[in-house]
Amino acid sequence: MKNNTGHDSKARRIPLRDFFRNPEKTEFRISPDGKYVSYLAPFKNRLNVYVQKAVPGEPAKRVTNITERDIHDYFWKNNDHIIYLKDNKGDENFHLFSVDKDGNNDKELTPFPGIRVNLVDELEDKDNEMLISMNKRNLQVFDVYRLNIETGELKLEAENPGNVSLWLTDHDGKIRIAITADGVNHSYLYRENENDAFRTVLTTNFREQMSPVFFTFDNKYTYSISNIGRDQAAFVKYDIANGKELELIYENPDVDVSKVSYSKKRKLLTILSYVTSMRFRVFFDDETKRIYERLEKEFGKYY
């Protein structure tokens, strides 16, 4: 049987199971020192973490042994430790685990029944600490804790008054912004330093959104994605302390800006993306542009 294009329609059918099958390899990460590469790949039909030296031909080693549920997310905490998130049989209460890059010392860091963990800040400059939010004190709200991945010690950093849905840190790992929600409106709370009380600087309704992505490199303002006063969400520089937009950096007349990245080492914006029929990128940095041009030359537009 042929379709109206003249091609055999049977030859083009894709089995339904292929749409739900785990990829052979995905979520590649590079260790901070650049010596190892990790990725997720199936083991007994569940995605697990594999690690190999960044040398051609080196075999990969599986470092996790998850068989009940895919690993939800993972990252390198330092050159020796990998942190991963996993729930229990699909309950979506994600807990935090740590494993050495060689597969030893696989342990749970948040062994508390009925809780859920979210990542607030990896704290890249601190080898053994990170900030997480967790509903350990009260199952209805998420407080911020400082977690030591070596000892498992938890220190309460910010107590949720009951309606904070998101916390944002500056480049020094200090909690400076909290966003509250009541189902219709969002309020943005700000403080100059961690000794100050939060104060409301902006409230938006369900038609408007201002999403702080990260602080400017002097920790004074924020780079944000906002549709306040416009049809599409644009990339802007925002005076968060006074609740006002300072500068329009980029907007697309047809679609929202979806993602923005930066170089922490070089302290500059690198790339912005938006999606129409495919993903498009806007480059703020020539070095980053050259990297993507090389990737496109090697792999086409499938990167």
C-alpha positions in Angstrom: 0.0 0.0 0.0 1.4 3.4 -1.0 0.5 6.8 0.4 -0.1 9.9 -1.7 3.7 10.6 -1.8 4.3 7.4 -3.7 6.1 5.7 -0.8 5.3 2.5 0.9 3.5 3.5 4.1 4.3 0.2 5.9 8.0 0.9 5.6 7.6 4.2 7.5 5.7 2.9 10.5 7.6 3.1 13.8 6.8 0.7 16.6 5.0 2.4 19.5 7.5 1.0 22.0 10.3 3.0 20.3 8.6 6.2 21.5 8.9 5.1 25.2 12.3 3.3 25.0 15.2 4.7 26.9 18.0 6.1 24.7 21.2 4.1 24.4 23.2 7.0 25.9 22.1 10.4 27.2 22.8 13.2 29.6 26.6 13.4 29.0 28.6 15.2 31.7 32.3 16.1 32.0 34.1 15.9 35.4 35.4 19.3 36.7 39.0 18.4 35.9 38.0 17.2 32.4 39.5 13.8 32.9 36.3 11.7 33.0 33.0 11.6 31.0 29.8 10.3 32.4 26.4 9.5 30.9 23.1 7.7 31.5 22.5 4.4 29.8 20.1 1.5 30.4 20.9 -1.3 32.9 18.1 -3.8 33.2 15.9 -1.3 31.4 16.6 1.5 33.9 18.9 4.5 33.3 22.1 4.3 35.3 25.3 6.4 35.5 28.3 5.2 33.6 31.8 6.8 33.9 34.8 6.5 31.6 38.2 8.2 31.2 38.1 10.9 28.6 40.5 8.9 26.4 39.5 7.3 23.1 38.9 3.6 23.5 38.6 3.6 27.3 35.8 1.3 28.6 33.0 2.7 30.6 32.1 1.5 34.1 28.6 1.5 35.5 28.7 3.2 38.9 25.1 2.9 40.0 22.8 -0.2 40.3 19.3 1.1 40.0 16.7 -1.4 38.7 13.3 -0.1 40.0 13.3 3.4 38.5 15.3 5.5 36.1 17.8 8.0 37.7 16.0 11.3 37.4 19.0 13.6 37.3 22.7 13.6 38.2 25.8 15.8 38.2 29.5 15.9 39.2 29.8 17.5 42.6 33.6 17.4 42.4 36.3 15.4 40.7 35.5 12.3 42.7 31.8 12.3 43.6 28.6 12.1 41.6 25.3 13.2 43.0 22.1 11.7 41.7 18.3 12.0 42.3 16.0 9.0 42.4 12.5 8.4 43.6 11.0 5.2 45.1 9.0 3.1 42.6 7.6 6.2 40.9 6.3 8.1 44.0 8.1 11.3 42.7 9.5 11.9 46.2 13.1 12.3 44.9 15.9 11.6 47.3 19.5 12.5 47.0 22.4 10.0 46.6 26.1 10.1 46.3 28.5 7.7 44.6 32.3 7.7 44.0 33.4 7.9 40.3 34.6 4.3 40.6 31.2 3.0 41.9 32.2 2.8 45.6 30.4 4.3 48.5 27.0 4.5 46.9 24.9 6.1 49.7 21.7 8.0 50.4 22.1 11.6 51.6 18.5 12.3 52.5 17.1 9.1 54.2 13.9 10.7 55.5 10.5 9.0 54.7 7.9 10.9 52.8 10.1 13.8 51.8 11.1 15.3 48.5 14.4 17.0 47.6 15.0 19.8 45.1 18.3 21.3 44.2 18.8 25.0 45.0 22.5 25.5 44.3 25.3 23.0 43.5 27.8 25.4 45.2 30.5 24.5 42.6 33.2 26.3 44.6 32.6 24.1 47.6 33.7 20.5 47.1 31.6 19.0 49.9 28.6 21.3 50.3 25.4 22.1 48.4 22.1 23.8 49.0 18.9 21.8 48.7 15.2 22.4 49.5 13.3 19.7 51.4 10.0 19.3 53.2 11.6 17.6 56.2 10.4 20.0 58.9 6.9 20.3 57.4 5.7 18.1 54.6 3.7 21.0 53.2 6.6 23.4 52.7 10.2 23.3 51.4 13.0 24.9 53.5 16.5 25.4 52.3 19.3 23.3 53.9 23.1 23.3 53.6 24.1 19.6 53.1 27.6 18.2 53.6 27.9 15.3 51.2 30.8 13.7 53.2 29.2 13.7 56.7 25.5 14.0 55.8 25.2 17.0 58.1 22.2 19.3 57.4 22.0 23.0 58.5 18.8 25.0 58.0 19.6 28.0 55.9 16.2 29.5 55.2 12.8 28.6 56.7 9.9 28.7 54.4 7.1 30.9 55.9 4.6 28.7 54.0 4.2 30.0 50.5 7.7 30.2 48.9 7.8 28.1 45.8 11.3 29.0 44.6 14.6 30.1 46.0 17.4 31.8 44.1 21.0 32.3 45.1 23.6 34.8 43.9 27.0 33.8 42.5 28.4 33.5 46.1 25.8 30.9 47.0 23.8 33.3 49.2 20.0 33.1 49.2 18.8 36.5 47.9 15.4 35.9 46.2 12.3 34.0 47.2 9.2 33.7 45.0 5.8 33.1 46.5 2.6 31.9 44.8 -1.1 31.9 45.8 -2.5 30.1 42.7 -3.0 33.4 40.8 -0.3 35.9 41.7 3.4 35.6 42.1 5.3 37.8 44.5 9.1 38.4 44.3 10.9 38.8 47.7 14.4 40.2 47.8 17.1 40.8 50.4 20.5 42.5 50.1 22.2 40.0 52.3 21.4 36.9 54.3 21.1 38.9 57.6 18.3 41.0 56.2 14.6 40.1 56.1 13.0 39.4 52.8 10.8 42.2 51.4 8.3 42.1 48.5 9.5 44.1 45.5 7.1 43.0 42.8 3.8 41.1 42.4 2.5 39.8 39.1 -0.8 38.2 38.0 -1.3 35.0 36.0 -0.8 36.9 32.7 2.6 38.2 33.5 5.8 36.5 34.4 9.2 37.6 35.5 11.7 34.8 36.0 15.1 35.6 37.4 17.5 33.3 35.8 20.8 34.3 37.6 22.4 37.4 39.1 24.6 39.8 37.2 28.2 39.1 37.9 28.5 41.8 40.5 25.5 40.3 42.3 23.6 43.6 42.1 20.9 43.0 39.5 19.4 39.9 37.8 19.3 38.6 34.3 15.6 37.6 33.8 13.1 36.3 31.3 10.1 38.5 31.4 6.9 39.2 29.4 5.8 42.2 31.6 4.7 44.9 29.2 5.2 42.8 26.0 3.6 39.8 24.2 6.6 37.5 24.3 8.9 36.6 27.1 12.2 38.5 26.5 15.7 38.4 28.0 16.2 41.5 30.2 18.5 43.0 32.9 16.4 43.6 36.0 16.8 45.8 39.0 15.4 43.3 41.4 15.9 45.5 44.5 13.5 48.1 43.1 11.3 45.8 40.9 12.0 47.5 37.6 13.4 46.5 34.2 16.7 48.2 33.3 17.6 46.9 29.9 16.1 44.8 27.1 18.9 42.5 26.0 17.0 40.3 23.4 13.5 39.6 22.3 12.0 37.6 19.5 8.7 39.0 18.1 7.2 35.6 17.6 8.2 33.3 20.4 9.4 33.3 24.0 13.1 33.2 25.0 13.5 29.7 26.5 17.0 29.5 27.9 20.1 31.6 28.7 23.6 30.4 29.7 26.8 32.1 30.9 30.4 31.4 31.7 31.1 31.4 35.4 34.9 31.3 34.8 34.9 34.2 32.3 31.9 36.1 33.9 30.0 36.8 30.7 26.9 35.8 28.9 27.4 33.1 26.3 24.2 31.9 24.6 20.5 32.3 24.4 18.0 29.9 22.8 14.4 30.0 21.6 12.2 27.4 19.8 10.1 27.7 16.7 10.0 24.6 14.4 13.4 23.9 15.9 15.8 25.3 18.4 17.7 28.5 17.4 20.6 30.1 19.3 21.8 33.6 19.7 25.4 34.0 20.7 26.8 36.7 23.0 30.4 35.4 22.9 32.6 34.6 20.0 34.4 31.7 21.7 31.1 30.0 22.4 30.0 30.6 18.9 33.2 28.9 17.5 32.5 25.8 19.7 29.0 25.4 18.3 30.2 26.0 14.8 32.7 23.2 15.3 29.9 20.9 16.7 27.7 21.7 13.8 30.5 20.9 11.3 31.1 17.5 13.1 27.6 16.5 13.8 25.3 18.6 11.6 22.4 20.3 13.4 21.8 17.3 15.7 23.6 18.7 18.7 
